Amino acid sequence: MRVLVAGASGAIGAAIAEKLSDEGDQVLTISRSGEPSSTHLVCDLTSAESADQVSRFLAERGPVDAVFCCTGILHGGWNMPEKSLSQLTAEWLQQNMLVNVQTHIHLAQAVAPQVTRTAPIKWVSLSAMVGSIEDNGLGGWYSYRMSKAALNMFIRNLSIEWGRKAPGSVVVAQHPGTTESALSKPFQAGIADGKLYTQAQTAERLIGVMRGLNAAQNGRLLHWDGSVIPF
Ligand SMILES: NC(=O)c1ccc[n+]([C@@H]2O[C@H](COP(=O)([O-])OP(=O)(O)OC[C@H]3O[C@@H](n4cnc5c(N)ncnc54)[C@H](OP(=O)(O)O)[C@@H]3O)[C@@H](O)[C@H]2O)c1
């Protein structure tokens, strides 16, 4: 398969790209960092120009069979996930929406021209279980939860549009499971034994699910094992 991985310098994105390569897939990567090459585009998917940049990069390389969008943010600088309403700010909410939603939108807009009746696609956007409204019994983490819920709605919409124009396409949001990374680091102490997964474990699982994606999963939020999480 030819697979596009965005957010490829991140913990999970890098592990997915490496594993796909090991399995013999042709891998194209996008990241804000790294050296540009025939298979790597240096691009910030938050920028308005990014959709055109990615579009040009892909046009020269032909359609991809699958996409992993691994971009996301949970904390940064002085900002940690909110514990209460009083900590919720417009700036941090907007930053979450930009990185957790808009990057996926720009990437989809760039890939869209390649998604056709004869070239359906498998699309996996890394989301999070805490973006499930149904599953939210704890509260807190306002900006992250709201932005992931918005991402989930984007994915449902995209699955409907691409399902119509390119039947056979499967578009999902997926919770990767709590995985060792800079993003999860401040919260690892509270994780139950055996529930913090290595990047390699997560990559293997997500790639396995991607290869087996089926029509019943289209437009869903999936757990790392492929089971459905209620929106
Ligand atoms: N790790 C977990 O336990 C966990 C749990 C649930 C969900 N997730 C989700 O899984 C995805 C990957 O997480 P991860 O653990 O691999 O995190 P990570 O190592 O922090 O990687 C996230 C990547 O997102 C991109 N990104 C971050 N901030 C950005 C910004 N301001 N502008 C543009 N791009 C930015 C970067 O990609 P480039 O540097 O390559 O551009 C970054 O490497 C995220 O969507 C996260 O929400 C992770």
PDBQT file of the ligand as one rigid body, heavy atoms in Angstrom, charges set to zero:
ROOT
HETATM    1  N1  LIG A 301      -0.302   9.440  23.452  1.00  0.00    +0.000 N 
HETATM    2  C1  LIG A 301      -1.491   9.168  23.959  1.00  0.00    +0.000 C 
HETATM    3  O1  LIG A 301      -1.611   8.563  25.035  1.00  0.00    +0.000 OA
HETATM    4  C2  LIG A 301      -2.739   9.562  23.218  1.00  0.00    +0.000 A 
HETATM    5  C3  LIG A 301      -3.982   9.206  23.772  1.00  0.00    +0.000 A 
HETATM    6  C4  LIG A 301      -5.149   9.557  23.104  1.00  0.00    +0.000 A 
HETATM    7  C5  LIG A 301      -5.075  10.230  21.901  1.00  0.00    +0.000 A 
HETATM    8  N2  LIG A 301      -3.861  10.570  21.383  1.00  0.00    +0.000 N 
HETATM    9  C6  LIG A 301      -3.825  11.301  20.106  1.00  0.00    +0.000 C 
HETATM   10  O2  LIG A 301      -2.904  10.697  19.231  1.00  0.00    +0.000 OA
HETATM   11  C7  LIG A 301      -2.295  11.692  18.397  1.00  0.00    +0.000 C 
HETATM   12  C8  LIG A 301      -0.767  11.562  18.456  1.00  0.00    +0.000 C 
HETATM   13  O3  LIG A 301      -0.348  11.787  19.787  1.00  0.00    +0.000 OA
HETATM   14  P1  LIG A 301       1.171  11.562  20.273  1.00  0.00    +0.000 P 
HETATM   15  O4  LIG A 301       1.081  10.947  21.618  1.00  0.00    +0.000 OA
HETATM   16  O5  LIG A 301       1.975  10.891  19.202  1.00  0.00    +0.000 OA
HETATM   17  O6  LIG A 301       1.624  13.082  20.454  1.00  0.00    +0.000 OA
HETATM   18  P2  LIG A 301       2.968  13.855  20.076  1.00  0.00    +0.000 P 
HETATM   19  O7  LIG A 301       4.148  12.966  20.196  1.00  0.00    +0.000 OA
HETATM   20  O8  LIG A 301       2.931  15.099  20.860  1.00  0.00    +0.000 OA
HETATM   21  O9  LIG A 301       2.743  14.175  18.522  1.00  0.00    +0.000 OA
HETATM   22  C9  LIG A 301       1.724  15.037  18.087  1.00  0.00    +0.000 C 
HETATM   23  C10 LIG A 301       2.097  15.653  16.752  1.00  0.00    +0.000 C 
HETATM   24  O10 LIG A 301       1.084  16.608  16.399  1.00  0.00    +0.000 OA
HETATM   25  C11 LIG A 301       1.674  17.663  15.656  1.00  0.00    +0.000 C 
HETATM   26  N3  LIG A 301       1.520  18.936  16.366  1.00  0.00    +0.000 N 
HETATM   27  C12 LIG A 301       1.570  19.161  17.703  1.00  0.00    +0.000 A 
HETATM   28  N4  LIG A 301       1.463  20.476  17.963  1.00  0.00    +0.000 NA
HETATM   29  C13 LIG A 301       1.338  21.087  16.772  1.00  0.00    +0.000 A 
HETATM   30  C14 LIG A 301       1.195  22.442  16.381  1.00  0.00    +0.000 A 
HETATM   31  N5  LIG A 301       1.146  23.456  17.282  1.00  0.00    +0.000 N 
HETATM   32  N6  LIG A 301       1.104  22.728  15.075  1.00  0.00    +0.000 NA
HETATM   33  C15 LIG A 301       1.138  21.732  14.150  1.00  0.00    +0.000 A 
HETATM   34  N7  LIG A 301       1.260  20.408  14.463  1.00  0.00    +0.000 NA
HETATM   35  C16 LIG A 301       1.376  20.116  15.754  1.00  0.00    +0.000 A 
HETATM   36  C17 LIG A 301       3.155  17.396  15.592  1.00  0.00    +0.000 C 
HETATM   37  O11 LIG A 301       3.503  16.776  14.378  1.00  0.00    +0.000 OA
HETATM   38  P3  LIG A 301       4.846  17.224  13.582  1.00  0.00    +0.000 P 
HETATM   39  O12 LIG A 301       5.830  17.675  14.628  1.00  0.00    +0.000 OA
HETATM   40  O13 LIG A 301       5.253  15.978  12.894  1.00  0.00    +0.000 OA
HETATM   41  O14 LIG A 301       4.448  18.312  12.683  1.00  0.00    +0.000 OA
HETATM   42  C18 LIG A 301       3.385  16.457  16.767  1.00  0.00    +0.000 C 
HETATM   43  O15 LIG A 301       4.524  15.721  16.602  1.00  0.00    +0.000 OA
HETATM   44  C19 LIG A 301      -2.842  13.037  18.890  1.00  0.00    +0.000 C 
HETATM   45  O16 LIG A 301      -3.923  13.420  18.065  1.00  0.00    +0.000 OA
HETATM   46  C20 LIG A 301      -3.349  12.734  20.283  1.00  0.00    +0.000 C 
HETATM   47  O17 LIG A 301      -4.399  13.593  20.675  1.00  0.00    +0.000 OA
HETATM   48  C21 LIG A 301      -2.700  10.245  22.014  1.00  0.00    +0.000 A 
ENDROOT
TORSDOF 0
